[in-house]
Amino acid sequence: MPQLDTSTWLITILSMMISLFSLIQLKFHKYTYPTNPTPTDLKTTKQPTPWESKWTKIYSPLSLPPQ
């Protein structure tokens, strides 16, 4: 049975990694990113909720009188 020749594997793997790296770099180079993003001030406005004006109480079954 002939033996597998592995002498070219290193060159093949290295060239594949270099080509993949350069392709990924070219893909990322196409995107434009903002140079200096500035944060925007978010004004929080309180939304009135219907339960704020009412008095509510949650009754637990254990706190009710026995029937």
Contacts in CASP RR format, 6 or more apart in sequence:
PFRMAT RR
TARGET T0000
AUTHOR 0000-0000-0000
METHOD contacts of the structure
MODEL  1
MPQLDTSTWLITILSMMISLFSLIQLKFHKYTYPTNPTPTDLKTTKQPTP
WESKWTKIYSPLSLPPQ
END
